[in-house]
């Protein structure tokens, strides 16, 4: 090869390296494995495979131990959570004498349960899960002989259902407003909503009482329903979810000539079915168990819900209280079991922690 050909070959290589942004040939370092002899390389690979097997066994053992402890912990937590429900249902079939013999010590030791309450504190109650003799006398008395319990049972529905429906209606429209018109004044108002949501509802009982008295609706169901309808929790959750809806959906509806009401009903709300269903379940369970609001706003015992009666259980009607509690747990349990999938989906989409 002549000198000119060598120069041309060298320039050709430089041009190829320049196209690859490499201006000098780099010598690739020789790896440790490639420097070994075939026998040494085989031994090295065998040792590496053995070490990997040992490491995998340790990881599986650790994950297995973690799964066992995790399953045991969750099982114990589930039993602790479910036990009171079974306890209430099974003990609701005990006779009054058996309930008095097993748990009378507990209730008599409470303030107001007995004039000699202190002497019962040292006695251990006989906690019994399975009744010795099945009796439905408590259910018979609650359902047929004591209409006051049924009246209070239906009072719970008359207070809870309007609150849930009204709060969801107000929350959907308010959340749509916060989502569509994000001005500075509305952001300040939304921040005030967050502050009210974080405030314990016991703090707002006195202002609500004063407003109800000014509106002359004390001792009426409206005294409990109206403050519940305008609660802020649903507004916050639905607003956070609606702001995740793609703006392209709304812009496409505006191009097609849709009005604000049509965008709200035909575009936004169909995308909010899961969080609305989740909020409905959570609100029903929350307001079904409310005690303080009706206790403060409604003085007439005939208009109070059953939750207020259950908070005033005494020794004389403990058997009826078990039966009333069992009946009182049925609606929330049925709603939860029926809407469990919607609840999980809505919570996961809304980002509720």
Secondary structure, 3 states (H helix, E strand, C coil): CCHHHHHHHHHHHHHHHHHCCCCCCCCCCCCCCCCCCHHHHHHHHHHHHHHHHHHHHHHHHHHHHHHHHHHHHHHHHHHHHHHHHHHHHHHCCCCHHHHHHHHHHHHHCCCCCCCCHHHHCCCCCCCCCCCCCCCCHHHHHHHHHCHHHHHHHHHHHHHHHHHHHHHHHHHHHHHHHHHHCCCHHHHHHHHHHHHHHHCCCCCCHHHHHHHHHHHCCCCCCHHHHHHHHCCCHHHHHHHHHHCCCCHHHHHHHHHCCCCHHHHHHHHHHHHHHHHHHHHHHHHHHHHHCCCHHHHHHCCCHHHCCHHHHHCCCCHHHHHHHHHHHHHHHHHHHHHHHHCHHHHHHHHHHHCCC
